[in-house]
Amino acid sequence: MPHKADKLLTSQEMAERLSVSAQTFRRDVKSRNIPHIVVGKRFRFDPARVEAYLLAKVQQSNVVRLKLPKPARPQSVASRFAEKVNGDVS
């Protein structure tokens, strides 16, 4: 549960924080169970929980990252977060 000082973010705000499109973030929420809280009919996100979840996914992958050309299709939230954590964001 978030602390009182923590603000729950909308999917748009969370997507902006992770540097991905809102559509990509929503797709990953549906397919990857990114931690969320349902308020009425809307999803809200605790930034600390989402970032901890994505960091754990990145650490589990143990994939060596090579510098490759950007893919034609959108990257997942986890891969964009991994780039941000590893300092590969341009």
N, C-alpha and C positions, 0 to 999 in steps of 0.2 A: 504494500500500500504506500502511496506517496506521502511524504511529510506535508504538513500544512503549508510550508513555504514553497513547495514544488508546484509548478503549474502543469496541468494536463494539457497536452497539445492536440490540435486537430490533425487529421491526416495530411492536410496541406502544409501546416506548420512543421510537422515532423519530417515531411519530404524535403522541405526547404532546408531544414537543419542538417539532413543527411546528404544534401546536394543531389537529389534524384527528382524525377518528375512525380507529381501526385499520383498519376496513373500507375507508374511503376511501383510506387510504395503501396498503393491499394491492392495491386495484383499480388505482391508479396505477402501482404497481410492475409489475404484469402488463401494463398497456397502454402505459406510457410509458418503459419501460426505465430506471427510476431506478436509479442505480448501487448494486450490492449484491454481497455475497460469499456464496457458498454454503458452509455448514459442515455437512457431512453432508447432511441433507435440509432444513435450515433456512436461511433468508436472514438475513444480518447486514448492518448498515449502518454505514459510516464517516460520522459526522455532517458532517465537513468536506467530504467528497466530495459528499454528497447536497445540502448547502446550496449549494456551488459550482455544481453542476449546475442546481439550481432558480433560482439567481440569474442564470445564463447564459440560461436559458429566459425569464425575466422581461425581461432586457435585450434579447433578440432580438425580443420581441413588439412593443416600441415602441407599445403601446396606451395611449391616454389614458384614465385611470381616472376615471369619474364616480361620484359618490355616488348609488347606486341602492338600492332596497329589496333586502334579502337574498333570493336565489333560494329557491324552494321545495325544490329538491333539493340534496344536499350539493355543496360546492365541491370542485374538485380540489386536490390538495396544492400544485401550482404557484401557483394563484390565492391560496390561504391564505398561502403563503410570501411572495408579492408584497405582500399586505396587511401582513404582519408587517415586511417590509423597508421598506416605504413609511411605516410608522407609522400605518396605518389600522385596526389591531386595537383593538376596544373592550374 
